[in-house]
Amino acid sequence: MLDVGEAAQVSTNFGKYLHRRSRAKTIDAREVHARPVGHALADAEFAARLAACFRRLAQIDLALAQLTQHACCLASHSARWRAMSSYMASA
């Protein structure tokens, strides 16, 4: 599982990768493969869905990390409160 910083870094790196990949590049006419427009649109739609999926996964991982951190903090405060309460009751 990724921690908060790693999830943000993966999301940033993946976004940069998709941005670089989507830039127009100069090509030689021999490199062009004729195919219907629908195929290129399907590829673009797939890439967009994949990016959205990875972004959602990174957001979920980030939320789970924050939830775990809050739960640990709450448990720590709860233990301190119980210790203080038992100390006050015995005094």
Secondary structure, 3 states (H helix, E strand, C coil): CCCHHHHHHHHHHHHHHHHHHHCCCCCCHHHCCCCCHHHHHHHHHHHHHHHHHHHHHHHHHHHHHHHHHHHHHHHHHHHHHHHHHHHHHHC
